[in-house]
């Protein structure tokens, strides 16, 4: 939207809404725009994370097909990242299992 188009919208808004309701309308519209931008950023982050996970799965399949021998560096990096993720999940599972067994003993 250009400068002149914005001026025309403001003049029409002033005529239609009047000077007392125009600030409220501007705040409402700006709130909608902020929430739409926030939602778009959230969706974009989720999509990029899903694409990264999909790429890791593809690299893992390639690594399995090559029997984990003589892997290119990008596949080795993906395998290491997946191993770290698996270890962190295992650790958190073990901690929660230990906590629940400790709670049962008490």
N, C-alpha and C positions, 0 to 999 in steps of 0.2 A: 504494500500500500504506500502510495506516495504522499508527499506533504499536502498537496491540494485535495486529494481524496479524503485525507484525515480531517482537513478543515471543513469540507462539505459535510462529512458525517457528523462532526461536532455541531455545525449550524443546524442541520436537520434534527439532531438529538435535542438541541436547545429549544427548537420550535415545538417539537412533538412532546417532549417531557416537561419542559419548563425549567427555569433555573433552580428550583428547589429539589426536584427529583433527579436531575442530571448527575450530580456527584454520587448519589446512591447507585444509579445505574452503571456508572463508570467503575465503581468499586466492585459491584457484582460481576461485571464482565471481566474485570482484571482477575478476580478470584477464580472464575471459570477457566481463564487462560492459564493461570498458574497450575491449577489442578490437572488440566489437560497436558501441560508440559511435563509435570511430575509423572503422570501416568505413562506418557510416551517414553520418558527416560527409564522408568522401571521396566517397561516391556522390552526396551532395547537392551538393557542389562541382562534380562532373562534370556532373550534370544541369543545374545553373544555367549552366555554361559552354556546354553544348550549346544550351540555350535562347537564350542571348545570340547565339551564332553563327547560329542559325536566324533570329532576328530581324534580324540584319545582312544575311543573304542575302535575306530578304523585302524589306527596305528597298532593297537594291541592285536587285532586280528592279523595284520600283516606280520607282526612279530611271531605270533603263534604259527603261522604258515611257514615261516622260515626257521621254526624250531628254536627260536631265541639265540641262534648262532649267527655271528657276523652281521649284526644289525647295523643299519645306518644310524648316525648320531641322533637324528630326529626321532627315530623309533626308540632308541635307548632312553632318550629324555622322557618320552611318553610313558614308557614302562616304569621308569624310576618314579615319576609323578604318581602313577597309579598305585605303585607299591607303598608310597608314603601315605596316600589317602586310605588305603586298606589298613595300614598299621594304625593310623589315627582312629579309624572306626573301631578296630579291634580293641584298642586301649580304652576308648570310651565305653565300649560294651563290657569289658572286663571290670571297669570301675563301677558301672551301674550294677553289675551282677554281684560284686563284692559288697556294695552298699546295701543291696536288698537282702543278702544273706546275713549281714551284720544286724540289720534291723529285725530280722526274724529271730536271731539269737537272743536279742534283748527282750 
